[in-house]
């Protein structure tokens, strides 16, 4: 309840909050929260894409990419999405 309430308030959320919300909704969310889960997954994908767009000096540090991948690994749905994208 606290996770959903914090997300609903939308205040003081960390930049990587979408990973926490996706993880929680993936494991404990109901079918009525599928829209919220899809939104959180889309935000995670946008964040991951942004990490991979830079080259040279503009590239994201490997630590940032590793942290994002670690956050993804907590959600079975995010893992599946990431695997499907990497096989394309």
Secondary structure, DSSP 8 states (H G I E B T S, - for coil): -HHHHHHHH--S--TTHHHHHHHHHHHH--GGGHHHHHHHHHHHHHHHHHHTS--GGGS--HHHHHHHHHHHTT-HHHHHHHHHHHT-
